[in-house]
Amino acid sequence: MKFTRVVIACLIFLLANLFPGNIFSDNIEKADYYYQKYDYKLALDIYEKVYRKKPSLELAEKIANCYRFINNSEEAERAYKRVLSYSSFDAVNYKYYADALKQNGKFDEAKANYQLFAQNVPYRKEEGIRLVNSTDVARMWLENPDPNVKIENLSFLNSSNSEFSPTGYLNGLVITSDRWFVKDNKGAKNKEVFGWTGNPYLKLYYIPKVEGSAAITFLDATLNDEFHNGPAVFTPDGNEIYFTRTETPKTTKDRKAAVITKKLFHAVKVGSSWSKPKPLPFNSSSYSVQHPALSPDGTILYFASDMPGGTGGMDIYASRKAADGSWSDPVSCGPSINTSEDDVFPVVRKDGRFYFASKGHVGMGGLDLFTSEGSFDKFTLAENLKSPLNSTKDDFGVYFKDEKGGYFSSNRNGGKGLDDIYSFDFVTSTPVVAEERPKQEAQEALIFAVEGIVIDKSSRQPLANTEIVLLNRSTSEQISSFSDAQGRFNFNLSPETRYVISGNRERYYSRKEGELSTVGLKESTIFNVRFELERAEDAYIVKLDNIYYDFNKWNIRPDSYRNLNKVAAFLSKINSSNIQCRAHTDSRGKAVYNQWLSQKRAESAVAYLVNKGVASDRLSAVGLGETELLNKCSDGIKCSREAHQLNRRTEFKILKVKTKSSTVQPSVVSSTMFSSNTRMQK
């Protein structure tokens, strides 16, 4: 017996060690199969195990993506941070990492990574700058919630899973949930789970009266089939329902092969039951159609879809109902509603006001609730509902019971489950007598901010993507923001503080400064600033991102070739200009040595450009050592590694630009060369 056990143990050891490649390959193939089928929870469980044994960038990215897709921002933050530790990651991961940081309330870190995204993904720079600005706005809204809105978690109807998209039905609510106690038509507990989340499929539930003792029942079995069902919307009389459903593949083989899309169905009440749901005409097996909403008169159906021809992600569409009951071809609700990100969960209030959730408009984190006036395909610009209705997490699926309040869905911190239903009520706050408020509390309630616009002094046109810098004179802390497409920008200010605000166009334009002060202010104040910037006459500074040097070395690394090639390309287009390569270090180390090191680095950049065909007489190398620090981190001042990194940069000063024809204007310089600070390892 003992000998048999030894033989078995040896066989197990041989199987585990002679064929690890096959086992590894089988696991990866299985996980990749789940990943391609959107079964992210199932794929994630395998990827995590494999990564621990054989880590790689590809696996790290897939793990991070899985956490992003299943909406776990805490784990997504950790996973994307790991992705960024690899040397050759795709720069789009800066955005995904920043998205997770923002959802987790880490605005400063999110802002820094959105800036890196804007700098390293040029064709999405405008989007990156918008996201940079959104972090400041999100912080301001989060720190200043509307005191007249009362929020409450309806814990009695929420579970540890997801409950969302409440909608009115009879005298109660119908909600969508993937809670575990769902049962099929025969009363047996459903054992199937959705591979994307690892939870049961979505079903529709009815709450006849919204109160703590209310019973939560499974909606009619005709409406709840085997796969996903919900969200839904009812006609005002409660006799018709439109809802989202994923059709069940007919065979097990089909089920394994299918990439499931969501579709819209319609059913009519027959006695106490419902007719067999019928699909709407604009459904497709190639894209999803979901999240139905009806206009108050029932003649317009709104829904979200990723059908071809949209602006990106899910867009919101509208269809009109004809006299014969048929629906017109869907029409996009237009640019005031739809963005390059997901625009979903449309809702129309009884008075016709339009609401929806979006990740593409300026928001606080994940999905935010927005409102707009209009109908069909003509709407005003969307307005964010702000805090406390919105949070840094996902907020969506709103329903108004009356003009005083209603219900919405959120996965914000402090909830009972993954997505919870919350009630909201508009209340009138009782004014507090000033003498009864502590002085410190009254001061903390004040709001200080600066809003401004930056324009070209010559053309009088707004300057988009223009860096504006705010310096705290007391702490020397410096933050920056970028103007949007209309040239506008904003900052939050602290009480009892003096500031210097300055504007420049990556030094293509002359610098302008102004002073602001909140010292002594007893009332909330918003400063309005107008910058008129003009182009410098004969010199431009161009900062180039992502030029790295190894510690104590000056040779150009391969990961810097791409950006240096841009300089060479610029010089080939504007052949009447000369360039001065200016290298800087931080303050650590001997000043004499830093001067020498920066000179060697500048010379190495010149040598690279000469090797790319640039005439040497058009180039010069200047090492400036630690003489032009961008912050307070001089000798003897304790600073973080990130603060020192700000000073380690390479700049290219373009001299004597003289355009020879009307087709090449100086503005080409600003559109061709872009960036903020270069980072080096000194």
N, C-alpha and C positions, 0 to 999 in steps of 0.2 A: 504493500500500500504506500509506504514511504517512497519507494522507487518510482511508483506511478505519479505521485505528486511532483517529484523532481522533474520527470520527463515533461509533464504538462506545463510546469513553470518555464522550462527551457523553450518549449514550443511557442509559448506566449511571448517570451523575450525575443525569439527569432522573428516572429511575425511582426512585432512592433518595431524592430530595428532594421530588418532587411527590406521592408517595403514602406518606409516613411514617405517617400516621394509620391507613391500612388495614393496613400491615405490623404496626404496634404492636397494632392491634385483633386481627389474626389470631393474633399470638403470645399475647396475653392469653387469647383464647378457647381456644386449644389448651392452654395451661397450666392454665386453669380446668377444662377437661375432664379432664385428668389428675388434678388436685387432687380433683375430685368423685368420681373413680373410685379414690381412694386410691393412685394412682401417684405418690407424693410425690417420688421421686427424679427422675422425668421432668419433673414440674411445676417442681421446684426449679431445674433447669438453665435453664429458660426464664425463670422469675421473676427470678433473679439478673441475667441479661443485661438484661432490661427495666428492672429497678430502677436499674441504673447509668445508663440514659438518661433515665428519667422516674420518679424516686423518689416514693413516696406512702406514707401510713400503711397503706392496705389491702394494698399489696404487701409492706411490711415485716412485717406480721402474718402473711401467708401464708408468707413465707420462714421466719420464726421457727417457725411451726407445722410446716412441713415438716421442719425440723431436729429438732424435738421428736418428731415421729412416727417418724422414721427412727432416733431414739435417739442422736443426735450431740449430747451435752450441751455440748461445748466451743463448737461453732458456734451452738447454741441460745442459750447465754449471750450471745454477741456479738450475735446477731440480736434477742433480746428487749431488750437494752440499747438497741439502735437504736429499737425500737418505743417505749420509754419516753421517748425524746427528743422525740416528737411531743406536742403539747399536748392532744389530745383522744382519747388511747388508752383502750381499755376497761380498767378497773382489774383485771380478772381476770389481765391480763398481769403484774401484780406477782407472782402466784403462780407462773406459768410461768417467769418470770425467776429467782425464788427457788429453784424446783425444780432448775433447771440449775446455779445457784450451789452448792446443797447437794451435788449429784452431783459437782461439781468440787472439793469439799472446802472451799469458801469459806463457812464457817458464819456468821461475823459479818455478812457482806453478805446472806446468805440470810435470817437472822433479821430484819434490818431490813426486807427486802422482804416477808416474811410478815406483819410488823406492819402495813405499809402495806396489804397485801391485806385483813387483818382490819378495818382502819379504814375502808377505802373500798368494801368489798362487805359491807354490813351483814347480809344474809341468810345469809352464809357466815362470820360472825365467829367462831363456835365452832370451825369447821374451821381458820380462820386462827390462832387462839390455840393450838390443838393443834399446828399446824405450827411456830409460834414455839417452843414448848416442845421440840419434837422436835429442834431444832438443837443444843440443849445436851446432850440425851441422846445424839445421834449422835456429837458430839465426844467425850463421855466414853467411849462404847463403842469408838470408833476408836483413842483414845489408850491404851486398856487392853485389848488383845486377850487372849484366853484362851491362856496359854502351853502348855496341854495339847493344843491342836489344831494339827496340822501340815498345811500346805497346799502342794500342788505342781501346777504346770501340766503337763498331759500333752501336751507339745509335739509328740510324735511322731504324735499323731492329730489335732492341731489344724491348721487352715489359716489363710490370711489372711482368710477369710470367717467364717461362723458355724458352730459345732458346739455342740449343746446337748441337754438332756434325755436323758442316758444312762439306759438301762433294761436289766435283766438278761435275757439270752437264752442258753439252753444254758450253756456255760461262759464266755461272753464278754459283750459289751455290744452293744446296738443304739443308735446315736445318730442325731440329725436334723441335717442339714447342707445349706447352699446352696453348697458348694464348687464350683469351676469345672470339675473334670474329670468331672462327671456325664455319663453316657451313656445313650442310649435303648435300647430293646429290641434294636435292630439293631447296637448298638455304635458308632453315630455320635455325635459330640459334640453335646450339646444347645445350640442357639444362642439359645433363648428366655430372656428374663430377666423377673423380677418387677418391675413398675414401681414398687412401693412402695420397694424397696431398690436396684434396679439390678443385682441379682445373680440367679443362676439360681434356679429353684424348689427348694423344700426336698425332700430325698429321705432315705430311710432307709438307713443303712450298718451293716455288721456287722463287729465286731472280735472274732475268735474267742478271743483271749487278750490281756489288757491288759498289754503289755510293749513295749519300744521297737522290737523287730523284727517286731511283729505286722502282718499284712496287713490292710488296710482294704478291704472289698469291698462292692459294690453289692448290697443285699438283693434278694430275689426280685423279678423284673420284674412279677409279678402285683400286688405290693403297691406298686410305684412307678410310678404312671401319669404322665401328661404334666405335671400341675400339682403343687401342694403335696402332700406325703405326710409325716406325722409331726407331733408326737411319737407314740410308741406305748407299749403295755404288753402283756405276755404273761401268760398263765396260768402257774402254777408249773411245769407239765409241758412248757411250750413249744409246745403243740399248738394254741393259739388266740391270736389277736392282735386287739387293739382299737387303732385308730389314727385320727388326724386326716387328713382329705383334703379338698381342694377339687375338686369335680367339674368336668370339662372341658366347657364349652359345646359343643354339637353342631356348630355352624357358626361360621365366621369372623364373621358378622354378630352372632350371639348373643354371641360372645366379646367383641366391642367394646361391646356394650350392657350386659352383665351386671355387676352389683356382686357380686363373688364372696363367698360365705359359706363358712365351714368346717363340716364335718360329721364325724360319727363313723362308722367302718366296722368290720365284724367279718369275719374270715376264719379258716378252719380248715385245718390242715396236712393235705395229701394226699400221702403218700409224701415225696419230697424237695422238693415244691413246695407251693403254697397254692391253696385254692379261690378263686373269684372273690369279692372283698369285697362284702359286703352292707351297705347303710346301716341304722343303728339307727332305731327308730320316732320318736324325739323330735327328729330333724333338721328343719330348716326352711330355706326360701329367704329368709326374712325376718331371720334372726339366725344367729349362729355357735354351734356346739357343738364343743368341742375339749378337748385335754389329758386323755385318759382315765387313770383309775387304778382298780385293783381292790383290794378287801379281800382279806386272806390266803386266805379260803375261796372267793373268787370270786363271792359272792352280792350284793355291793354294787358298783356302778359309780359312780365319782365323775367329774365333768367340769366344765369352766368354760364359761359361756355368758352372752351379753348378752340373753337372752330377756326379753320384757316381764314386769314385775312384780318385777324385782330391785331391789337397793338402790343400784345405780349402777355404771357400768363393767361389767366381767366379774364374775360371781358364781360360786361353786362349788355344784354341785347333786349330789344322790345319787339313784340308782334301784335298786330291789331286783329280783333275778332270781327269777321264779316257778318252780314245779316243772316247768312245761311249757317253760321256756327263755325266756319272754317277759319284758320289762322293764316295771316299773311307771312311772307318770307321775313325772317328776322333782320332787324336793322340795329347797328351799333348805337348805343346811347350817346356816343360822341366823346370828344376829348376832355370835356369838363368832368366826365365820370371815369372814363377808361384811361389806364396808364400802361406802362411797360411791365408792371408787376400784376399781382392778382387783385381784381376788383370783383367782389362776390357778395352774396347774401343781400340782394336788394329787398327793400320793404317799402310799401307805400302807406302812409298814415291815412286816417279816414278823411282828413282835410286835403289830401292830395300831395302832401309834402313827401319828398323822396329821401330815403335813407339807404345806406349801403356800407359795406366794410371794404377796406383797401389797404394794401401794403405799398402802393405806388405814390400816393399823395403824401405830403409832409405829415409825419405821424410820430407817435411816441415810442414805438417799438415794433410789435408784430402787426396784426390786423388792427386798424382803428376804425371807429364808427364815424361816418361823415353824413352830411345832409346837403341837399341842393333843391332849389326850386325849378320847376319845369315838368315836362313829361315827354315820353317817347324818345326823340333824339335831340331835343332842345333843352338844355339845362344851364343854370348859372354855375359859376365856379364852386366846387365842393368846399364845404366848411367843416373843419375838424370839430367834433363835439367836446374835445379836451377832457381834462381830469375833473371829476372822478369817474365819469362814464368810460373814459379811455385810460389805459394803463400802459406799462411798458410791454405787457404780454398781448395776447390776442383778445380782442373785444369785437363782438359781431352778433348777428342774429337778433336785432332789436324788435320789440313789439310794443305798441302803445295801447294800453287799455283805455285811456282817456287823455285829456289835455294835461292832466296833473302827474302822469307817470306811466310806468309799464314795466317791461322785463327785457333783459338782454343776457347774452352768454359771454363768459370770460374764463380764461385759464389763469387769471392773475394769482399772485401769491396769497396764501391764506385760505384758499378754497378747500372744499371737501374732496373734490375729485380732479380729473384731468380737465374737463370743461364743466363749469357750473352755471346754473341759472341764478341771476340776481334780479332783485326788484330795484326800481329807482323811482323816486318821488321828488317833485319840485316843491320845495318848502320856502316860506318867507322867514328869513332869520330875524330874531328879535334883536334890535340894536342894543349894544352894551354901552352904558354910561362911561364916558371917557375916564372920569375920576376913579371908577371901579376897576379899570384895567391896569395891571402893573406896567410901569413905564417900559421895561425891557420887552414885554409881550407886544405892546403897541408898536414899538420900533421894528420888531421882527416881522410884523404884519405888513409893513410898507414894501412897495414894489418899486425898484429902480431899474431902468433899462435904457439902452440907446438904440434907436432905429435910424437908419440912414440910407442914402443913395449915393452912388459914385458915377460920375459922368465924364466923358471926354470933353476937355475945355474947348477944343477947337470945333468938333462936330456937334456938341451938345447932346450926344447919344449916350444912353446908359452903357456902362462897362460891365459885362458879365465876367464871372470867374476872376474877379480882382481881389487880391488879398488885402484884408483890413486887419490891423494889429492893434490890440488893446493892452496897454502896459499899466500895471498897478504900481504907482510910484512908491508906495510904502514897502511892498514886498519884492519888487522887481519881477514879479510873476508876469509872464507874457502869454497871451492866448491870441489865436488868429481865427478868422472866418473868411469865407469867400462870398462875394456878391452873387445873387442869383441871375436869371436871364434878364430881369428888369433892373439890374444894378443895385438891388436892395440887400441890406445886411442888418443884423441885430446882435446885441450882447446883453446879458444880464449884468447888473452892477450891484455892488455891496454897499451898505450904508457906511457913512463916515469915511469915505475913501476918495482919494484923488487919482485920476487916470490921465494918461496921454493916449490919444487915439490917432493912428497914422494910417495912411493909405498908399499903396504903391502897386504897380502892375508888374510884379516880378522884376522891378527896377527898370522896366522899359519906360516908365513914366517918372517924372520928378516927384520927389517925396513931399507930402504935405502932412502937417501935424496939427492937432488941437488939444485943448485940455478940457476935462470934464471933472466935476466934483460933486459928491453927494454929502459932503461935510455940512452939518447943520440943517439939512433938509428934514422937515417934519411931516411932509406929505409925499405920497407916492408920485414919482416923476418919471416921465419918459422923454429923454433928450432926442431931438431931431438933428441929424448931421448931414450936410451935403458936401461931398468931396468933388472938386473940379480938378482933375489931373491932366497934366500936359506932358507930351513926350519930351524926353531929354534931347538936346540938339545933336550931339555927336557921339554919344557912347551909350551902350546898353550892357546890362549885366544879365547873363543867362545862367541860371542854376541848373545843373544836370543831376538827376536823381540816380541813386544806386551805383555810385562808384565806390567800390570797396578796396581796401588795402589790408593785407595781413599785418599783424602786430610788428612794428618796427621795420617795415619793408615798404618799398615804393614801386615795385613792379605791378603792371596792370594785370588784374585777374581776368579770366575768361568771362565771368559774369558781368563785366563792365563793358565788354565789346559793343553790345547792342547800342548803348547810349552814346558812346564815343563815335560810333558809325553815324549817328544822327548829326553830330557836329560836322563830320566830314561831308555829309550830304548837304548840309546847310551852306557850307563854304563853296561847294561846287555850284550851287544855285546863285549865290550872291558873291560873285568873284571880285567885287570891288572892295571887300571888307577884309580887315585883319582881325586876328583874335589873340587875346592875351589870356593864357591859362593861369589862373590864380588858385593856389592851393593853401589851405588853412589847417591848423591843428587846434586841439583844445589847450588849456593852460597847464596841464600836468607835465612834469618834467622840466628840464632846463630850457630857458627861453632860446639860448644859442642853439641847442640841439634841435628844438622844434623848428627854428628858422631853416636850418640845414635840411631837416627831413621834409618840410613842406616844399622846399626848392627842388629836391630830388623827385618828389611826386609830380610837381608841375612839369618838370622836364620829361618824365616818363609819359605823361599825357601828350606832350608835344611830339615825342618820338613816335608814338602810336599813330598820330594823325599824319605825320610825314610819311610813315610807312603805308598809309592809305592813299597817298598821292597828293596830299596838300603841300604846296610849296613852303619850304622852311622859312622864307622871308615874310610870310604872312602870319607867322606864329611867334609868340614870345612866352617865356615861362617866368612866373613870378611866385616865389614862395613868401608867404606873409606870416608864417608861424602862428603865434597866438596873439597877434597885434590887432585883429579885427573880430573880437568875440561878439556873438550875437546876444548874449545874456550876461548875467552877473557872475558867471562862474570863472572868475579870475583867480590868481594865486592866493591861497589861503582861505578861499571860500569853499565850504563843503557843499558839493552838488551831487545829484544822482548820476548814474551812468547815462541815463537818457538825456539829462541836461548837458553833460559834456559832449555827448554825441551830436547835439545840435551845432556845435562849433566845428566839428570835423567835416569839412565840405570842400568841394571843388567848384569854382565858378569860371565861366568863360565870358570875358569882357570883349564885346564886339566893337571895334573901332572903325571910324571913317566909312560908314555905310552911305553910299551915294547911288541912288537908283538911276539906271540909265534909260528906263522906259516907263510908261504909265502902267504897264502890266505888273511891275514889281514895286510895290509900295513898302515903306518901312513897317507897315502893319504885318507884313509877311513874317517878320522876325518874331513877333509875339505869338503868332499862330503856329509857327514851325517849332520854336523852342519853348518848352514849358517846364515848370517844376517848382518845388520848394527846396528844402535843404538836402544836400548830399551828405551821406553818412560814410564815415571811414572807421577803420579799426586802428587807432593810434597806439 
